[in-house]
Amino acid sequence: MKKWPALMLSISMLVITIGGTSASAANIKKSDVLSSTAVTSNQVSTVQPAPMVESINYHSVRFSIDFMETIMAGKSEPRVRFYKALEAAIGARVIFDDFWSDHIVIEVIDKQLTPEEAKVVKDKMNSLQWLHETYKVPMDQEIITDIYWFDRWS
């Protein structure tokens, strides 16, 4: 008998939810429907593409150190800090795609770095003192030697 009140409560909540949805749909005014823009015979209808499609631009980041033996093999906190610093320096969302000893491939979302922008990113990353200290690289040595865009599918 204890299940009966719980079942009735569930049914009444369902009825209230459905009733609220139906009532809000019924509240649409005829003027709201008629005020939507209609195309006359003298106008051309255009559909704007949705901005949901992201462009993905592949870039290679080259290192003077063994990436797999240092950044990837090290503790996770500095590695995450490195990823976030690179993403902040680029100024776009970055997905880290492939990893090798001397370079990584990153996907930069909705941005393609020009050679000038890539140099700025490289210089920003190489100026991070914590990065040099963490991986025991002298400040006068570049950790990142090059960043460049490439067509992954050509």
Secondary structure, 3 states (H helix, E strand, C coil): CCHHHHHHHHHHHHHHHHHHHHHHHHCCCHHHHHCCCCCCCCCCCCCCCCCCCCCEEEEEEEECCCCCCCCCCCCHHHHHHHHHHHHHHHCCCEEEEEECCCEEEEEEECCCCCHHHHHHHHHHHHCCHHHHHHCCCCCCCCCEEEEEEECCCC
